[in-house]
Amino acid sequence: MRRSGGSVASGAVPAVASAVVPGLGQLINGEGDKALGVFAVWGVSGLSLVGAIPLVGWVAGAVCSVTWLYGVADGYLTGRRKNR
């Protein structure tokens, strides 16, 4: 693990935060609008997945999963880029 400049750890915190709550990593990286968008898409698709909003279950599951993965990857990559 590299510790000088843009270390791996600089992207790990936002990535882990987004893994726990999608959008939190974007908020840590200072991207409030993107954080709100990621959280909203994840939340609505998650509610659809559990049946609170009528939508085809597998579509909601796919959207929820892809949004979660996007949040984690974007949190990591943006965190690394900002700390170079």
Phi and psi in radians as a Rosetta constraint file:
Dihedral C 1 N 2 CA 2 C 2 CIRCULARHARMONIC -1.444 0.35
Dihedral N 2 CA 2 C 2 N 3 CIRCULARHARMONIC 2.324 0.35
Dihedral C 2 N 3 CA 3 C 3 CIRCULARHARMONIC -1.940 0.35
Dihedral N 3 CA 3 C 3 N 4 CIRCULARHARMONIC -0.038 0.35
Dihedral C 3 N 4 CA 4 C 4 CIRCULARHARMONIC -1.734 0.35
Dihedral N 4 CA 4 C 4 N 5 CIRCULARHARMONIC 2.440 0.35
Dihedral C 4 N 5 CA 5 C 5 CIRCULARHARMONIC 1.138 0.35
Dihedral N 5 CA 5 C 5 N 6 CIRCULARHARMONIC -2.091 0.35
Dihedral C 5 N 6 CA 6 C 6 CIRCULARHARMONIC -1.544 0.35
Dihedral N 6 CA 6 C 6 N 7 CIRCULARHARMONIC 1.349 0.35
Dihedral C 6 N 7 CA 7 C 7 CIRCULARHARMONIC -1.277 0.35
Dihedral N 7 CA 7 C 7 N 8 CIRCULARHARMONIC 2.865 0.35
Dihedral C 7 N 8 CA 8 C 8 CIRCULARHARMONIC -1.085 0.35
Dihedral N 8 CA 8 C 8 N 9 CIRCULARHARMONIC -0.616 0.35
Dihedral C 8 N 9 CA 9 C 9 CIRCULARHARMONIC -1.103 0.35
Dihedral N 9 CA 9 C 9 N 10 CIRCULARHARMONIC -0.493 0.35
Dihedral C 9 N 10 CA 10 C 10 CIRCULARHARMONIC -1.145 0.35
Dihedral N 10 CA 10 C 10 N 11 CIRCULARHARMONIC -0.435 0.35
Dihedral C 10 N 11 CA 11 C 11 CIRCULARHARMONIC -1.711 0.35
Dihedral N 11 CA 11 C 11 N 12 CIRCULARHARMONIC -0.262 0.35
Dihedral C 11 N 12 CA 12 C 12 CIRCULARHARMONIC -1.224 0.35
Dihedral N 12 CA 12 C 12 N 13 CIRCULARHARMONIC -0.673 0.35
Dihedral C 12 N 13 CA 13 C 13 CIRCULARHARMONIC -1.093 0.35
Dihedral N 13 CA 13 C 13 N 14 CIRCULARHARMONIC -0.890 0.35
Dihedral C 13 N 14 CA 14 C 14 CIRCULARHARMONIC -1.113 0.35
Dihedral N 14 CA 14 C 14 N 15 CIRCULARHARMONIC -0.583 0.35
Dihedral C 14 N 15 CA 15 C 15 CIRCULARHARMONIC -1.148 0.35
Dihedral N 15 CA 15 C 15 N 16 CIRCULARHARMONIC -0.789 0.35
Dihedral C 15 N 16 CA 16 C 16 CIRCULARHARMONIC -1.154 0.35
Dihedral N 16 CA 16 C 16 N 17 CIRCULARHARMONIC -0.696 0.35
Dihedral C 16 N 17 CA 17 C 17 CIRCULARHARMONIC -1.071 0.35
Dihedral N 17 CA 17 C 17 N 18 CIRCULARHARMONIC -0.729 0.35
Dihedral C 17 N 18 CA 18 C 18 CIRCULARHARMONIC -1.240 0.35
Dihedral N 18 CA 18 C 18 N 19 CIRCULARHARMONIC -0.463 0.35
Dihedral C 18 N 19 CA 19 C 19 CIRCULARHARMONIC -1.204 0.35
Dihedral N 19 CA 19 C 19 N 20 CIRCULARHARMONIC -0.576 0.35
Dihedral C 19 N 20 CA 20 C 20 CIRCULARHARMONIC -1.400 0.35
Dihedral N 20 CA 20 C 20 N 21 CIRCULARHARMONIC -0.875 0.35
Dihedral C 20 N 21 CA 21 C 21 CIRCULARHARMONIC -2.325 0.35
Dihedral N 21 CA 21 C 21 N 22 CIRCULARHARMONIC 1.837 0.35
Dihedral C 21 N 22 CA 22 C 22 CIRCULARHARMONIC -0.943 0.35
Dihedral N 22 CA 22 C 22 N 23 CIRCULARHARMONIC 2.268 0.35
Dihedral C 22 N 23 CA 23 C 23 CIRCULARHARMONIC 1.805 0.35
Dihedral N 23 CA 23 C 23 N 24 CIRCULARHARMONIC -0.378 0.35
Dihedral C 23 N 24 CA 24 C 24 CIRCULARHARMONIC -1.169 0.35
Dihedral N 24 CA 24 C 24 N 25 CIRCULARHARMONIC -0.633 0.35
Dihedral C 24 N 25 CA 25 C 25 CIRCULARHARMONIC -1.123 0.35
Dihedral N 25 CA 25 C 25 N 26 CIRCULARHARMONIC -0.668 0.35
Dihedral C 25 N 26 CA 26 C 26 CIRCULARHARMONIC -1.162 0.35
Dihedral N 26 CA 26 C 26 N 27 CIRCULARHARMONIC -0.656 0.35
Dihedral C 26 N 27 CA 27 C 27 CIRCULARHARMONIC -1.130 0.35
Dihedral N 27 CA 27 C 27 N 28 CIRCULARHARMONIC -0.731 0.35
Dihedral C 27 N 28 CA 28 C 28 CIRCULARHARMONIC -1.081 0.35
Dihedral N 28 CA 28 C 28 N 29 CIRCULARHARMONIC -0.632 0.35
Dihedral C 28 N 29 CA 29 C 29 CIRCULARHARMONIC -1.379 0.35
Dihedral N 29 CA 29 C 29 N 30 CIRCULARHARMONIC 0.014 0.35
Dihedral C 29 N 30 CA 30 C 30 CIRCULARHARMONIC 1.477 0.35
Dihedral N 30 CA 30 C 30 N 31 CIRCULARHARMONIC 0.360 0.35
Dihedral C 30 N 31 CA 31 C 31 CIRCULARHARMONIC -1.956 0.35
Dihedral N 31 CA 31 C 31 N 32 CIRCULARHARMONIC 1.312 0.35
Dihedral C 31 N 32 CA 32 C 32 CIRCULARHARMONIC -1.073 0.35
Dihedral N 32 CA 32 C 32 N 33 CIRCULARHARMONIC -0.743 0.35
Dihedral C 32 N 33 CA 33 C 33 CIRCULARHARMONIC -1.126 0.35
Dihedral N 33 CA 33 C 33 N 34 CIRCULARHARMONIC -0.758 0.35
Dihedral C 33 N 34 CA 34 C 34 CIRCULARHARMONIC -1.150 0.35
Dihedral N 34 CA 34 C 34 N 35 CIRCULARHARMONIC -0.668 0.35
Dihedral C 34 N 35 CA 35 C 35 CIRCULARHARMONIC -1.054 0.35
Dihedral N 35 CA 35 C 35 N 36 CIRCULARHARMONIC -0.780 0.35
Dihedral C 35 N 36 CA 36 C 36 CIRCULARHARMONIC -1.101 0.35
Dihedral N 36 CA 36 C 36 N 37 CIRCULARHARMONIC -0.736 0.35
Dihedral C 36 N 37 CA 37 C 37 CIRCULARHARMONIC -1.116 0.35
Dihedral N 37 CA 37 C 37 N 38 CIRCULARHARMONIC -0.801 0.35
Dihedral C 37 N 38 CA 38 C 38 CIRCULARHARMONIC -1.096 0.35
Dihedral N 38 CA 38 C 38 N 39 CIRCULARHARMONIC -0.799 0.35
Dihedral C 38 N 39 CA 39 C 39 CIRCULARHARMONIC -1.114 0.35
Dihedral N 39 CA 39 C 39 N 40 CIRCULARHARMONIC -0.731 0.35
Dihedral C 39 N 40 CA 40 C 40 CIRCULARHARMONIC -1.129 0.35
Dihedral N 40 CA 40 C 40 N 41 CIRCULARHARMONIC -0.808 0.35
Dihedral C 40 N 41 CA 41 C 41 CIRCULARHARMONIC -1.110 0.35
Dihedral N 41 CA 41 C 41 N 42 CIRCULARHARMONIC -0.770 0.35
Dihedral C 41 N 42 CA 42 C 42 CIRCULARHARMONIC -1.103 0.35
Dihedral N 42 CA 42 C 42 N 43 CIRCULARHARMONIC -0.753 0.35
Dihedral C 42 N 43 CA 43 C 43 CIRCULARHARMONIC -1.146 0.35
Dihedral N 43 CA 43 C 43 N 44 CIRCULARHARMONIC -0.809 0.35
Dihedral C 43 N 44 CA 44 C 44 CIRCULARHARMONIC -1.144 0.35
Dihedral N 44 CA 44 C 44 N 45 CIRCULARHARMONIC -0.754 0.35
Dihedral C 44 N 45 CA 45 C 45 CIRCULARHARMONIC -1.205 0.35
Dihedral N 45 CA 45 C 45 N 46 CIRCULARHARMONIC -0.582 0.35
Dihedral C 45 N 46 CA 46 C 46 CIRCULARHARMONIC -1.151 0.35
Dihedral N 46 CA 46 C 46 N 47 CIRCULARHARMONIC -0.727 0.35
Dihedral C 46 N 47 CA 47 C 47 CIRCULARHARMONIC -1.129 0.35
Dihedral N 47 CA 47 C 47 N 48 CIRCULARHARMONIC -0.637 0.35
Dihedral C 47 N 48 CA 48 C 48 CIRCULARHARMONIC -1.140 0.35
Dihedral N 48 CA 48 C 48 N 49 CIRCULARHARMONIC -0.647 0.35
Dihedral C 48 N 49 CA 49 C 49 CIRCULARHARMONIC -1.116 0.35
Dihedral N 49 CA 49 C 49 N 50 CIRCULARHARMONIC -0.689 0.35
Dihedral C 49 N 50 CA 50 C 50 CIRCULARHARMONIC -1.505 0.35
Dihedral N 50 CA 50 C 50 N 51 CIRCULARHARMONIC -0.039 0.35
Dihedral C 50 N 51 CA 51 C 51 CIRCULARHARMONIC 1.701 0.35
Dihedral N 51 CA 51 C 51 N 52 CIRCULARHARMONIC 0.074 0.35
Dihedral C 51 N 52 CA 52 C 52 CIRCULARHARMONIC -1.239 0.35
Dihedral N 52 CA 52 C 52 N 53 CIRCULARHARMONIC -0.492 0.35
Dihedral C 52 N 53 CA 53 C 53 CIRCULARHARMONIC -2.158 0.35
Dihedral N 53 CA 53 C 53 N 54 CIRCULARHARMONIC 2.183 0.35
Dihedral C 53 N 54 CA 54 C 54 CIRCULARHARMONIC -1.180 0.35
Dihedral N 54 CA 54 C 54 N 55 CIRCULARHARMONIC 2.002 0.35
Dihedral C 54 N 55 CA 55 C 55 CIRCULARHARMONIC -2.733 0.35
Dihedral N 55 CA 55 C 55 N 56 CIRCULARHARMONIC 2.700 0.35
Dihedral C 55 N 56 CA 56 C 56 CIRCULARHARMONIC -1.044 0.35
Dihedral N 56 CA 56 C 56 N 57 CIRCULARHARMONIC 2.193 0.35
Dihedral C 56 N 57 CA 57 C 57 CIRCULARHARMONIC -0.972 0.35
Dihedral N 57 CA 57 C 57 N 58 CIRCULARHARMONIC -0.805 0.35
Dihedral C 57 N 58 CA 58 C 58 CIRCULARHARMONIC -1.231 0.35
Dihedral N 58 CA 58 C 58 N 59 CIRCULARHARMONIC -0.527 0.35
Dihedral C 58 N 59 CA 59 C 59 CIRCULARHARMONIC -1.179 0.35
Dihedral N 59 CA 59 C 59 N 60 CIRCULARHARMONIC -0.787 0.35
Dihedral C 59 N 60 CA 60 C 60 CIRCULARHARMONIC -1.086 0.35
Dihedral N 60 CA 60 C 60 N 61 CIRCULARHARMONIC -0.709 0.35
Dihedral C 60 N 61 CA 61 C 61 CIRCULARHARMONIC -1.100 0.35
Dihedral N 61 CA 61 C 61 N 62 CIRCULARHARMONIC -0.728 0.35
Dihedral C 61 N 62 CA 62 C 62 CIRCULARHARMONIC -1.158 0.35
Dihedral N 62 CA 62 C 62 N 63 CIRCULARHARMONIC -0.771 0.35
Dihedral C 62 N 63 CA 63 C 63 CIRCULARHARMONIC -1.115 0.35
Dihedral N 63 CA 63 C 63 N 64 CIRCULARHARMONIC -0.750 0.35
Dihedral C 63 N 64 CA 64 C 64 CIRCULARHARMONIC -1.080 0.35
Dihedral N 64 CA 64 C 64 N 65 CIRCULARHARMONIC -0.802 0.35
Dihedral C 64 N 65 CA 65 C 65 CIRCULARHARMONIC -1.145 0.35
Dihedral N 65 CA 65 C 65 N 66 CIRCULARHARMONIC -0.796 0.35
Dihedral C 65 N 66 CA 66 C 66 CIRCULARHARMONIC -1.137 0.35
Dihedral N 66 CA 66 C 66 N 67 CIRCULARHARMONIC -0.673 0.35
Dihedral C 66 N 67 CA 67 C 67 CIRCULARHARMONIC -1.146 0.35
Dihedral N 67 CA 67 C 67 N 68 CIRCULARHARMONIC -0.703 0.35
Dihedral C 67 N 68 CA 68 C 68 CIRCULARHARMONIC -1.095 0.35
Dihedral N 68 CA 68 C 68 N 69 CIRCULARHARMONIC -0.829 0.35
Dihedral C 68 N 69 CA 69 C 69 CIRCULARHARMONIC -1.081 0.35
Dihedral N 69 CA 69 C 69 N 70 CIRCULARHARMONIC -0.718 0.35
Dihedral C 69 N 70 CA 70 C 70 CIRCULARHARMONIC -1.067 0.35
Dihedral N 70 CA 70 C 70 N 71 CIRCULARHARMONIC -0.788 0.35
Dihedral C 70 N 71 CA 71 C 71 CIRCULARHARMONIC -1.047 0.35
Dihedral N 71 CA 71 C 71 N 72 CIRCULARHARMONIC -0.764 0.35
Dihedral C 71 N 72 CA 72 C 72 CIRCULARHARMONIC -1.151 0.35
Dihedral N 72 CA 72 C 72 N 73 CIRCULARHARMONIC -0.861 0.35
Dihedral C 72 N 73 CA 73 C 73 CIRCULARHARMONIC -1.115 0.35
Dihedral N 73 CA 73 C 73 N 74 CIRCULARHARMONIC -0.774 0.35
Dihedral C 73 N 74 CA 74 C 74 CIRCULARHARMONIC -1.157 0.35
Dihedral N 74 CA 74 C 74 N 75 CIRCULARHARMONIC -0.693 0.35
Dihedral C 74 N 75 CA 75 C 75 CIRCULARHARMONIC -1.051 0.35
Dihedral N 75 CA 75 C 75 N 76 CIRCULARHARMONIC -0.758 0.35
Dihedral C 75 N 76 CA 76 C 76 CIRCULARHARMONIC -1.161 0.35
Dihedral N 76 CA 76 C 76 N 77 CIRCULARHARMONIC -0.902 0.35
Dihedral C 76 N 77 CA 77 C 77 CIRCULARHARMONIC -1.159 0.35
Dihedral N 77 CA 77 C 77 N 78 CIRCULARHARMONIC -0.726 0.35
Dihedral C 77 N 78 CA 78 C 78 CIRCULARHARMONIC -1.181 0.35
Dihedral N 78 CA 78 C 78 N 79 CIRCULARHARMONIC -0.683 0.35
Dihedral C 78 N 79 CA 79 C 79 CIRCULARHARMONIC -1.059 0.35
Dihedral N 79 CA 79 C 79 N 80 CIRCULARHARMONIC -0.731 0.35
Dihedral C 79 N 80 CA 80 C 80 CIRCULARHARMONIC -1.154 0.35
Dihedral N 80 CA 80 C 80 N 81 CIRCULARHARMONIC -0.750 0.35
Dihedral C 80 N 81 CA 81 C 81 CIRCULARHARMONIC -1.136 0.35
Dihedral N 81 CA 81 C 81 N 82 CIRCULARHARMONIC -0.713 0.35
Dihedral C 81 N 82 CA 82 C 82 CIRCULARHARMONIC -1.250 0.35
Dihedral N 82 CA 82 C 82 N 83 CIRCULARHARMONIC -0.399 0.35
Dihedral C 82 N 83 CA 83 C 83 CIRCULARHARMONIC -1.803 0.35
Dihedral N 83 CA 83 C 83 N 84 CIRCULARHARMONIC 0.357 0.35
